[in-house]
Amino acid sequence: AQVPVSDPHALAKYLTALDPYQIDGVAIMAPESPQVRDAMARLIERGIKVVQFLSGQEKLPTADFVGVNNFAAGATAGKIVGRFLGQTPAKMMAQDSIERRLGFDKIIRGQFPNLSPLPSLETYGDERRAAQVIGRMLEHNPDIGGVYVLSAEARIPISAIEAVTDPRRLTVVVHERTPFSEEALRDERLDAVIAQNPGHAVRSAARIMRARVEQREPLASQETIRIEILLKENLTP
C-alpha cells in the first residue's frame, strides 16, 4: 500500500488497522515521525513482525532495520562536500533527516570549520513549498556553496534550486540512485550520489521477515547493506 509521506497520521491509522490474524509481518518505508513510530510499536506488541525498510524510526530498537547506517551516510556526505569545497568559507544548505543530519554535522563541524551548516529545510515532498523555502534560503544567503539533500527524492529540491541558480556552481550531494539522479550526475547538476543496492535491500527484508515468522535469528552478516558513492566518472548502466 502507498500512503502520502506528508501525512504521518494517515499512515499511523493504516498501520493500526492491520489485522494480526491476517498479516504476519510488514516492511515499512516511512519518514521519521512520532505517530509512525508509535503505530509500529503497537504492531510489534500485537505480534506483527516489523521490518523498517531504508528509513528507520528513532528509538524503535524492537523492529528490524534494512538499509545503510544513516549516521554514517550523513557523515559520508559531509566528507564529500567538505573535500569538494576545500578551504573556501561557505554556507551549507540541507533538508531534514535526523540521523543523516547528525552524521553530516559531526564531520562538517569537526573537520571543515570553514563551512557553516544552515538549519535544515523541510519540504514534505511538496513542489510549491520546496520552491518557496529553497528559493528564499538561496536568495537570503548568496554565499551558499553546497547543498545536501537528505531525502530519497532529489528531483523536487534540485528543480527548486534550478529556478533560482545553476546548481553546477554549487557542490550538491544527494541520496539514492534514480533515473533523475543518474541524469543529473551525467550533466553535472549533481556532484555525488550516496546510494545503496535496492535489490539487496529487498531480498534482505524478505529474508529477515521470513526468519522472524519462523522464529529464527537472521544472519546479520548477510543483511549488511553497504554505502555506495556514485560520481559521474564511475556511473555505469
RAMOZI-V497839 format. One line per field, one symbol per residue. ss: DSSP state (2 for helix, 1 for strand, 0 for the rest). phi: phi as a letter, one per 30 degrees, with the letter a starting at -180 (. if undefined). burial: 1 if it has 9 or more other C-alpha atoms within 8 Angstrom, else 0. A space follows every 10 residues. Layout:
ss=???
phi=???
burial=???
This chain:
ss=0000000222 2222220000 0000111100 0002222222 2222200011 1110000000 0001110002 2222222222 2222200001 1111100222 2222222222 2000111000 1000002222 2222222222 0001111100 0000222222 2200002220 1111100022 2222220000 0111100222 2222222222 2220000002 2220000111 0222000
phi=.cbeddbddd ddddddddcd dcbdabcbca ddaeddeddd ddedddjddb cdcibcceib ddcdbbkddd dddddddddd dddddicdda cccbccaddd dddddedddd cbddccdded ccchicddde edddeddddd bdcdcbbbcd ddcceddddd dddcaddddc cbbbcidbed ddddddcidc cabcbbdddd dddddddded ddddhcddde ddcdcddccc bedcdce
burial=0000100101 1110110001 0011111011 0100111111 1111000111 1111111000 0011111101 1111111111 1100100001 1111111011 1111111110 0100111000 1010001011 1011100100 0001111111 1001011101 1101011001 1111111000 1101100111 1111111000 1001101110 1110000000 0011101001 1100000
